[in-house]
Amino acid sequence: EARDRVERLREMVPGILPIFLLVQAETALAAGFPEAALEAARQGREESRRTGTALVDPEFDRVAGEAFLALDPGRFRGEAERLFLAAREEARKSGCHWFAFRSALALSRIASPEEAKLPECLSRLSGGASLAEVREAREKVRSGDKR
């Protein structure tokens, strides 16, 4: 039944499925299921390529990077870093300041804020002062966190 509904949505509004898959990936990651997060991110990327709707593509890379770190930070640090950098750059090029910021923040958890370009990405945001991610970023920049 659920798969049928997803298929109907895919047919009716082709560009919306990647957003649902991003929510699924984020939820799986938050619930402690990094493998499921990776799979949802992969499916989301694939669906956005199929439909030509790349709005949330940087977020798929960021979530995948975080999922790899949740699986094994020692083994997958390099892959996570590559994904965070790609996500930040893709978001920056498309003008998605929030997605660039989220990728920079994720990268700053394994690299310095300066290497992650966190201060630059943070400065481009408007609003969001009450969000935990923004508060975390401001503290990292203020404290000079060197990772």
Secondary structure as UniProt FT lines:
FT   HELIX           2..12
FT   TURN            14..16
FT   HELIX           17..30
FT   TURN            31..32
FT   HELIX           34..51
FT   TURN            55..56
FT   HELIX           57..71
FT   HELIX           73..94
FT   HELIX           97..108
FT   TURN            109..110
FT   TURN            113..117
FT   HELIX           118..123
FT   TURN            129..130
FT   HELIX           132..143
//
